[in-house]
Amino acid sequence: MKILKHVIFWLCIIGTLFSMIYFFVADIPFYVKLLGGAIILYLGYDLITESRKRKRKDALEA
């Protein structure tokens, strides 16, 4: 069962990457691509900073 979960997870990751690549290659107006890129960058930044905050908080509590 664990192998099946890993296979599904990696298929989802690969599908997401292909979708993102197609989004930036497709014939979509440039401002939509910029907006999509900005949202992706913001979400990535937020994910990284939240992870750092959580690690710091866990280190202080220990």
Contact map, one row per residue, 1 for C-alpha under 8 A:
11111000000000000000000000000000000000000000000000000000000000
11111100000000000000000000000000000000000000000000000000000000
11111110000000000000000000000000000000000000000000000000000000
11111111000000000000000000000000000000000000000000000000000000
11111111100000000000000000000000000000000000000000000000000000
01111111110000000000000000000000000000000000000000000000000000
00111111111000000000000000000000000000000000000000000000000000
00011111111100000000000000000000000000000000000000000000000000
00001111111110000000000000000000000000000000000000000000000000
00000111111111000000000000000000000000000000000000000000000000
00000011111111100000000000000000000000000000000000000000000000
00000001111111110000000000000000000000000000000000000000000000
00000000111111111000000000000000000000000000000000000000000000
00000000011111111100000000000000000000000000000000000000000000
00000000001111111110000000000000000000000000000000000000000000
00000000000111111111000000000000000000000000000000000000000000
00000000000011111111100000000000000000000000000000000000000000
00000000000001111111110000000000000000000000000000000000000000
00000000000000111111111000000000000000000000000000000000000000
00000000000000011111111100000000000000000000000000000000000000
00000000000000001111111110000000000000000000000000000000000000
00000000000000000111111111000000000000000000000000000000000000
00000000000000000011111111010000100000000000000000000000000000
00000000000000000001111111010000100000000000000000000000000000
00000000000000000000111111100000000000000000000000000000000000
00000000000000000000011111110000000000000000000000000000000000
00000000000000000000000011111000000000000000000000000000000000
00000000000000000000001101111101100000000000000000000000000000
00000000000000000000000000111111100000000000000000000000000000
00000000000000000000000000011111110000000000000000000000000000
00000000000000000000000000001111111000000000000000000000000000
00000000000000000000000000011111111100000000000000000000000000
00000000000000000000001100011111111110000000000000000000000000
00000000000000000000000000000111111111000000000000000000000000
00000000000000000000000000000011111111100000000000000000000000
00000000000000000000000000000001111111110000000000000000000000
00000000000000000000000000000000111111111000000000000000000000
00000000000000000000000000000000011111111100000000000000000000
00000000000000000000000000000000001111111110000000000000000000
00000000000000000000000000000000000111111111000000000000000000
00000000000000000000000000000000000011111111100000000000000000
00000000000000000000000000000000000001111111110000000000000000
00000000000000000000000000000000000000111111111000000000000000
00000000000000000000000000000000000000011111111100000000000000
00000000000000000000000000000000000000001111111110000000000000
00000000000000000000000000000000000000000111111111000000000000
00000000000000000000000000000000000000000011111111100000000000
00000000000000000000000000000000000000000001111111110000000000
00000000000000000000000000000000000000000000111111111000000000
00000000000000000000000000000000000000000000011111111100000000
00000000000000000000000000000000000000000000001111111110000000
00000000000000000000000000000000000000000000000111111111000000
00000000000000000000000000000000000000000000000011111111100000
00000000000000000000000000000000000000000000000001111111110000
00000000000000000000000000000000000000000000000000111111111000
00000000000000000000000000000000000000000000000000011111111100
00000000000000000000000000000000000000000000000000001111111110
00000000000000000000000000000000000000000000000000000111111111
00000000000000000000000000000000000000000000000000000011111111
00000000000000000000000000000000000000000000000000000001111111
00000000000000000000000000000000000000000000000000000000111111
00000000000000000000000000000000000000000000000000000000011111
